[in-house]
Amino acid sequence: MEHFLISLLILLFFFLSLTLFILFHNHKSLFSYPNTPPGAIGLPILGESLEFLSSGWRGHPEKFIFDRLNKYKSDVFKTSIVGVPAAIFCGPICNKFLFSNENKLVTPWWPDSVNKIFPSTTQTSSKEEAKKLKKLLPQFLKPEALQRYIGIMDELAGRHFNSFWENREEVLVFPLAKR
């Protein structure tokens, strides 16, 4: 009976090891092309999602990006978020590349996991959504639009100063700055 259990345990260990090897090997081959940017794709299925989410929960989602920019010394790096391999573009040159090609070289898309959760996003194509967003965004950033916001921002800042800063000898800036 003991020999049977030991052989079963060895067989189970071998099967589990083989499965993990195949899973990791296939996962790493997603970015095995010669011209891929530096970076890591993390664990299979999860990728680097946990690190990305944890930096967001701590209130600094940009830390995920800055850590990798410093680590790889490149404005472009590869990663895997929500189980989907992706290349992250940072910096002015990358932004110029993304916005000047008018969706000819790079097209926006939603990961399969998002499409499964929100099926309504699949009704309109990603290209149509990107074109709509590209038309709407400049409207909010025009000088005329920003002038309308100044009055609202001034009023909000005045209320904030009156309620939290006025008539105080000592002000704790950090908790108030988070508001």
Sequence and secondary structure as in RCSB ss.txt:
>XXXX:A:sequence
MEHFLISLLILLFFFLSLTLFILFHNHKSLFSYPNTPPGAIGLPILGESLEFLSSGWRGHPEKFIFDRLNKYKSD
VFKTSIVGVPAAIFCGPICNKFLFSNENKLVTPWWPDSVNKIFPSTTQTSSKEEAKKLKKLLPQFLKPEALQRYI
GIMDELAGRHFNSFWENREEVLVFPLAKR
>XXXX:A:secstr
 HHHHHHHHHHHHHHHHHHHHHHHHHHHGGG STT  SB   BTTTBTHHHHHHHHHTT THHHHHHHHHHHTSS
EEEEEETTEEEEEE SHHHHHHHHHTTTSS      HHHHHH GGGGTS HHHHHHHHHHHHHHHHSHHHHHHHH
HHHHHHHHHHHHHHTTT S   HHHHHT 
